[in-house]
Amino acid sequence: MARRVVWIDSEPGSCKVEVEGIELEVPRNLTVKKALSMAGVSVGLAPGEGDVSAPCRTGGCYSCLVEMDGEPVRACITPVRDGASIRLYRENQPLLRIVHGPEPHMVGGKGTPWWVKGRRYVEVAIWAAGCNLRCPQCQNYHVTYDNASRPITPREAAVSLTAARIAYGVNRMAISGGEPTVNRRWLIEFFRELRRLNRDDKARLHLDSNGTLLTKDYIDELVEAGVTDIGVEPKGARVETFMKITGIRNRPLAQRYLETAWRALDYLISEYSDRVFVGVGIPYNRAFMMEEELWEIGERIASISRDVQVVVLDYFPTFRNRRLRRPSFEEMLRVKRILGDAGLRTVIVQTSIGHIGPNDELL
Ligand code: FES
């Protein structure tokens, strides 16, 4: 590649780096990601987009690994070093991810069938750091924004989850987050390893996702890798609601994420309902949506399937949104009625006293 020099900043606070044969003078403490962009390397938001994909941009997902002076570094949070040489990985990017757990669970997630919930441990789960959304009320922020724990390989994660399955005597193994789908190669390899270690018919491999990155080919690859249960969560019917809930301020991007999640649900039901248990999550708080929109969401899901399992999560105050008021028990029962009236037959609501099942029983 021809070498050229791009003068970005000639102040004393600048340093020189070389990116894929292109020399740059850049401000000190600039991230590697920014230096890549300045060198004309495209940095994408979704898996497979751009020369480098950087979906979380907070250091948790390890999708954006590049080589700086021969060492793997996360482009999104690592500052450039004076004189550094930066290379892209082509085929052999290390597969790493920060993961919390495993831990046993009594209720599981939106993709856990309601009839197994709550009687004893039903599932063991791990939680992957990094997310493409920025929900101010992130219900799992201590995992989502962890960029300091030791990352592990797909094999290590699969081995520890399998060991937890044996220890707790369950058949269901789940990954949630953060958002597991942001690092596609890591996730696919994780499920392949998990399936290799759990070949029996009883083993259920569960992905709990927001669905915003689940394109058709991604879903095909996940099912091929052995996934048996998938939960997706379109966060609203309207893009304004999606933006409020997720903190995504770029409207076209929010629209794309929202539509991808709805299309993922449609595709899962139409193509895989005989092989994959599908669950839908709806986050509810009146600060985000009125009953009218809840009805719209119910109707849209019912137009895809009246019987699909729908789990409504009562968003409570946490993280950067401590002013939220948790919906009351009675309010959640009303939400359940609205969705039932919109045509849905399998609605579960999370409340302050536990999950209420389709037959109005406490699970
Ligand atoms: S985008 Fe850099 S770690 Fe996720």
Boltz pocket constraint, residues with backbone or C-beta under 6 A from the ligand:
constraints:
  - pocket:
      binder: B
      contacts: [[A, 53], [A, 54], [A, 55], [A, 56], [A, 57], [A, 58], [A, 59], [A, 60], [A, 61], [A, 62], [A, 63], [A, 64], [A, 65], [A, 74], [A, 75], [A, 76], [A, 77], [A, 130]]
      max_distance: 6.0
